[in-house]
Amino acid sequence: PPPAASPAFSSAAPSPAEAAGGGGGGVGREELRLTFVAALRLATKFLDDDAVANSRFAAAAAVSKHRLAALELDLLARLRFRLHVAYEEYVRLDVLLAASAVGARRGPPGGKPGGKPGG
């Protein structure tokens, strides 16, 4: 199982659902935003050797440099420091996300179930 949530992702303010009294144990909007920020930052570093400076990225994401570093480290730990995803796993997750998205009507990459793009 993945590691438990870290304080790096904890938001001081409650999510809109929690503020409205409907907490329900779901993930709050701010936690989703912070997870996306960390994932985007790690992806840019993974794919580009000349990534944007942490200070500029943190400013654009409206978080402190210290918080950004903590978010990156926490997400890396949750991923067990494994950023590469096999194509088959990507397709499986893409289909799962597409099926769970409200109103989503798209298939796996390449337009063929289980098929690689262009092949």
Beta strands, then each sheet from edge to edge (+ up, - down):
end
